[in-house]
């Protein structure tokens, strides 16, 4: 399967300011290793779910792919073209192919502009539509995401959270992108609204042949929408594979712990399920552990885990885990 997006060895660091004591003692500024050597691929019309604890670097991966953050290392290829270091003048035409839906549906909309203007902006940037034709296309997009065309002149505060997220989706699909980064797109919504928005995204994917990078911490939503899953821990991907294989037979201890913490609706299955409790605190990304980064919390860690970075082990069918002692 040919990859639409191929990310290899992605690295992103953020310098954090020195404290007063550090400055007085002449200590250099430190850096947070938000993303450390992440590699992933997304095929055309595929959804890759990217999951992990808060602060593991999921959103930073998405922002680097969009070039909202400049990567410090690695490559990002779109249809084989390396876009990781392209200057803005050459990158701008490619932005039509890469769109985003943000987590907060209110903060991502300008409160001083009508929602119709927000949806029209990418159409002005990347198409020749103007005037009445532009307004008609905006109205058609509103209808496609479940809103009324007579709502396009209203302002963001006049809509509910679910409606505002539909507006964000309309804005993202307007220029007909190839890939949409969905950064926690339903985490701020009520459960019933989450289901409606996820089903809308799946319908739009089939209609427009879209690819999604679905960033989330809700495993139930990821399982519903994703075809493949990648699990991140402390800036690195520790496991990736087909959705059903990862959820049914997790290979990495961290993935197993995540799945064990997910709510189970069936009382019979809930009573039989074994909860894996991780001990210890999440290490600081400014000073990650040596070897396997999970070894400080792993119940199966041995001596080699603290000294040697585990190689990826393929269990077959693309189900890969970076662990010395895979489950």
N, C-alpha and C positions, 0 to 999 in steps of 0.2 A: 504494500500500500504506500503510495507516494505521499510524503509529508507536505502539508501546506505550510506548517510552522515547524522549525527545528531549532531548538535551543540547546547549546552545547557549552558546558563549563561556565555557566553564568555566575558572575561574582559582583556583589555590590556591598560597599562599606560606607558607613556614615561616621564622620568624625563627631565626637561629642566634646563639648567645651570643657576646658580645664577648670577645676575649682580654684578658689582663691589660694588655698594651701598649695595646690599643685603649681600654680604660677609662681608663688613665692619661693618654692623649692626648686623651680626650674624643670619640673617634670614635663615631658612632652604630652601633647594631646593624644588621647586614646581613640580607638575606632570600634564601632559596633559592626560585626560581620553579619549583616542581615541576610545575605545570600552567599553561599559558599559552594560553588561548583555544581549548580543545578543544571541538569540536562533533561529535556522532555521533547516529545513530538506530538503534533496534532494533525490528523489527516483531514481532508476535505469532508464536510458534513459529519464531523465527529465531535463528541463532547468529552473532554478530559476534565474529571473532577480533581481539584487540588485541595487536600484537607490537611489539618494539623491544628495544634494548639494556637491560641492567640499569641502573636509575637514571633511565630516561627519563620516568617518571611514570605508568606503566601502572597499578600498584596504587593509586596516589593517586587516579586517576580512579575506580576501583571503589569506594574508600572514601568518596569524595565523593558518588557516586550513592547509596550506602547511608546517607549522612549520619553515618557514623562520623567523618568529618572535615567541618567546616563550610566550604563554599566561600567564597572571598573575592570571587567575581564570577561572572556567568553565571546561567543558569537550567537546572533539571532538571525536566522535565515527565513525569509518569507518567499516561498516558491523558489528556493535555491539562492536568492540574493541576500547577501549579508547586509543587514540594515543597522547593525549595532553601532557603527561609527559613522553613519551617513550624516553629512551636514544638513541643517534644517531645510535648505533650499531644495535638496534632492529628496529629503524625507517627506516633505509636505504632500506631494502627489500620492504617496503611498498611504497617507493617513486615512484616505477614503476607505481603504481595505481593512483597517484596524479601528474598531470602535469600542466603546466601553459603556457599561451600565454600573454606576457607583452604588455603594451600600446605602447611603442616606439619600432618599428620594427628594428631600426638601433642600438640603445643602447643595445638591448638584444642579439646582435650578436658580436662576437669578430672580430674586423676588421683585425686582423693578421692571422686569420684562414679562410680557404675556407668554403663556406656554406655547402658543403658536409660533412666536418669534424664536423660542428656544429650539423647536423642532425644525424650523425653516433655516436656521443658521448653517448646519452642515450641507444642506441642499444648495444654499447660495455659494458655499465654498467649493463644492465638488460637482455641481451640475450647472446646466445652462438655464434652469428654470427661473423665471422672474415674473413679477406681477400676478395676474390672475391665475396663470398656470402653476406658479409656486404655491399660492394659497389653496388651490384645489388639491394639489399633492399633499399638503399638510393636512387638509381635511380628510383626505382618503386614508392617510396614515393613522389619524385619530380613530377613524372607524375600524381600521384593521386591528387595533389593540384594545378595542372594546369601549371607546369613548365616543361622544357625540361630536359631530362637526361644528355645532354651534358653540362648543366650549373653547375654541381655539383663541378667543380674545380675552379669556379670563387669566387670572394671575395665580401663581402657585399656592398661595394661602387659601384659595377657594376650593382646593381639592384635598381628598383624603390621602393617606400614605400610599395605599394601593394604587389609587389613580395617578399620583405623582410618579410612581415607579413605571406605570404604563406609559406615561409621557416620556420618561427616560428611555424606555425601550423603543418607542416610536422615533425618537431622535437618533438612536443608534442604528436602526434598520433603514432609515431614510436614504442614505447614500449607497445602499446595497453593498455592505462590506462582505469580506470573505470570513473574517474572524471577529468575534465579539468577546471581550474580556468582561465576565460577569463577576464583579467583586462583591461577594456577600449580598446578592441582589434581593433576597427575601428575608434576611435575618431581622430587619426592623419592622416586619409586617406580622399581623395576626396569622395564626395557623391556617384558618380558612382562606384568607387572602393569599397566603404563600402558595397553596395548591393551585389557585386560579392563575397566578403569575407563572408558576413553573409549567403548567399545561400550555399557557400561551407561548412561552419560550420554545417548547417542544413543537408546537404547531408551526411557529415561524421558521424553525430550523428546517422542517420538512418542506415548507413552501419556498423558501429562498436559498436552500442548500447551504445553510450557515454552519460554521464551526464555532464551538464555544470552549473557552477556558473558564470553567465554573469553580470559582474560589469560594469555599464555605467551610464551616465547622459542623454543620448539621448533617450527620451521616445519612439520615433517612432521606433528605432531599437529594444528596449526592447520589445515593443508590438509585433513586427514581429517574434522574435525568442523565446520568453519565453512562458512557459506554466503557471507558477506562478510568482508573483511579490512580492518582499519585499521592503518596503520604509524605508530608514534610515534618522534619524535626530539627529545630535549632539551625535553620538555614540550609539544610540538605534534604534531598529526597531519599528516604530510606526504603521505600517499597513502591512498586508500580506494577500494574497488570490489569487484565480484564476485570470489570466490576464484580461479576459473580465469583470469580476465583479469589479475589482479595477479600470479599466479605465472607465467603464460606470457609476459606482456608488461608487465613493470614499467615505470612511467613515471618514477619518481623515482630518481635515482642512488643514494640511500641504500637504497631497497628492492632495487635490483639488487645492491648490495653484500651485503646480508643474505642474499639468495637464493643468491648465489655461494658463500657460506660454509657453506651447508647441506650435510651429507654426502650423497653420491650412491652408491647401492648398486651400480648397474650399472657394471662396469669400463669398458665401451665408452663410455658416456656420461661417465664420470668423467674419462677421458683427454682427451675433447674439450671439456670444460667449461672456461670461462675464469674464473679466480679474480680477483676485484676486491679489491685490497689498499688499504685506506684509510690515508692518511698523517696524521700529527698525532694529538694527544691529544684525547679528548672534552672540549669546553669545560666550564667550571664553570657549573652552573645558577644560581649566585648572580651571575654576570656573563656572560650569554649574548652571542654575537656579534650585531652589528647586521645588518639585512637578512635574508637567508636564514641561519638558524642552522647550516645544514650547509656553508656556503661555505668554512669553514676546512679542511674535509677532502674537499671535492668535487673530483674530477679534471676537471670541466667548468666550474668557476666562472669567471665573468668579472666585470668591474668592477661591473656593476649588482647582482650578487648580494650584495655587501658593503654596499650602501647602501639597497636597496629590498626590502621584504618581498614575496615572490612571490605573486601571486594564484592561487587554485585554477583549474586548467585542466581542463575536462571533455573526455575523449577519447571520450565516448559510453557509454551504458548505465550511467551512474553511476560510471564509472572516473575518479577525480579525483586530480590530483597538484598540489601547491603547488610549482611549479618554474618558473623563467624559461626554462629550456631542457630541457623534458621529453624523455625518451628516445623 
